Amino acid sequence: MKILDIMTKQEGVDRLDMVNVLAFVLAVRQEEVLMNLDRSLDEETAHRVSALLKERSQGKPLAYITKRKEFFSESFFVDERVLIPRPDTETLVEGALEILNKKPNMKCILDMGAGSGAIGLIIAKKTGKRIVCVDVSQKALTVAEKNSRDLGVRDKVDFLCSDLFGGTRREKKFDMIVANLPYVAQTEWDSLMRDVKAHEPRTALDGGADGAEVYRRFVQELPHYLKTGGCVLCEIGGAGRAEQVREMLRAAGFLVVTKRDLSGNERVLIGSWTSLS
Ligand SMILES: C[S@@+](CC[C@H](N)C(=O)[O-])C[C@H]1O[C@@H](n2cnc3c(N)ncnc32)[C@H](O)[C@@H]1O
């Protein structure tokens, strides 16, 4: 069967996703798919493409089909064990890199809720600094560990499976803590996209009744783990979440600066004991 026939036959999948799936199965670049629409595929390959396109039409995210997601211009391995890194999260990484650029003495960094490792591994790659990646999900850390090898930073990263700071030593303090913890409220759950609800790990998204339960526990423990002169960067989103977490940080004694994403939404809260500028 020809590529064009497969693309014409398949319903419910947008054209770009089709090209992505074909490029993945044929192990070629997307342009090569588009330039060879007349290419005939053997029966087994055609069957594999059709099966994956069917999964896509039923809502499986493209990144879980191709097992790759680009983040900060690097290619991350992803599957159902981890949240697919979102472009909005690049705002947090940019914020962290700006601070580390200005304060090269910050050496000890922790990525809380590391998932695929998107945030921490990019920081390790761009700065050469050591990172501790913490996640409550061992399955997620297995993916992060693979990504650390793929990105060539395995020797810079320690992995720790822990419910927040439970597994870290109290005497160990960090210069910078980055966190993208779950922040979806139960009331917002129904309005999430079907693909997200059905496929992405609930532990990565579910922030409890008001969406701020994990962040509430995180901010309570945070002061014990941050050095004087250190800072925390938290990704937030959703109705009212920025306000809730900002208040928690202020109540814990932090000065808080808010960073917006490219769509103008309040996306990252940067907390520090003293002004960072
Ligand atoms: C929103 S995802 C972020 C993943 C990744 N950092 C990113 O930005 O793409 C949240 C992550 O926090 C982890 N997590 C949830 N509750 C946690 C807890 N109590 N302690 C540590 N990690 C937790 C989840 O397993 C998930 O990997």
The ligand as an SDF file (V2000), in Angstrom:
LIG
                    3D

 27 29  0  0  0  0  0  0  0  0999 V2000
    3.5730   17.9110   36.5700 C   0  0  0  0  0  0  0  0  0  0  0  0
    4.6440   16.4900   36.6030 S   0  0  0  0  0  0  0  0  0  0  0  0
    6.1790   17.2860   36.1970 C   0  0  0  0  0  0  0  0  0  0  0  0
    7.1670   16.3990   35.5120 C   0  0  0  0  0  0  0  0  0  0  0  0
    8.4040   17.1380   34.9810 C   0  0  0  0  0  0  0  0  0  0  0  0
    9.1010   17.8090   36.0500 N   0  0  0  0  0  0  0  0  0  0  0  0
    8.0310   18.1400   33.9170 C   0  0  0  0  0  0  0  0  0  0  0  0
    8.0700   19.3350   34.2060 O   0  0  0  0  0  0  0  0  0  0  0  0
    7.6790   17.7490   32.7860 O   0  0  0  0  0  0  0  0  0  0  0  0
    4.7150   16.2220   38.3550 C   0  0  0  0  0  0  0  0  0  0  0  0
    5.6720   15.1280   38.8300 C   0  0  0  0  0  0  0  0  0  0  0  0
    5.6470   15.1620   40.2750 O   0  0  0  0  0  0  0  0  0  0  0  0
    5.6540   13.8400   40.7710 C   0  0  0  0  0  0  0  0  0  0  0  0
    5.0390   13.8690   42.1150 N   0  0  0  0  0  0  0  0  0  0  0  0
    3.7230   13.9180   42.4430 C   0  0  0  0  0  0  0  0  0  0  0  0
    3.5620   13.9290   43.7800 N   0  0  0  0  0  0  0  0  0  0  0  0
    4.8210   13.9000   44.3070 C   0  0  0  0  0  0  0  0  0  0  0  0
    5.3160   13.8610   45.6450 C   0  0  0  0  0  0  0  0  0  0  0  0
    4.4860   13.8800   46.6840 N   0  0  0  0  0  0  0  0  0  0  0  0
    6.6540   13.8190   45.8430 N   0  0  0  0  0  0  0  0  0  0  0  0
    7.5220   13.7830   44.7650 C   0  0  0  0  0  0  0  0  0  0  0  0
    7.0970   13.7970   43.4790 N   0  0  0  0  0  0  0  0  0  0  0  0
    5.7710   13.8610   43.2450 C   0  0  0  0  0  0  0  0  0  0  0  0
    4.8520   13.0540   39.7400 C   0  0  0  0  0  0  0  0  0  0  0  0
    5.1440   11.6740   39.8140 O   0  0  0  0  0  0  0  0  0  0  0  0
    5.2760   13.7150   38.4240 C   0  0  0  0  0  0  0  0  0  0  0  0
    6.3840   13.0590   37.8550 O   0  0  0  0  0  0  0  0  0  0  0  0
  1  2  1  0
  2  3  1  0
  2 10  1  0
  3  4  1  0
  4  5  1  0
  5  6  1  0
  5  7  1  0
  7  8  2  0
  7  9  1  0
 10 11  1  0
 11 12  1  0
 11 26  1  0
 12 13  1  0
 13 14  1  0
 13 24  1  0
 14 15  1  0
 14 23  1  0
 15 16  2  0
 16 17  1  0
 17 18  1  0
 17 23  2  0
 18 19  1  0
 18 20  2  0
 20 21  1  0
 21 22  2  0
 22 23  1  0
 24 25  1  0
 24 26  1  0
 26 27  1  0
M  CHG  2   2   1   9  -1
M  END
$$$$
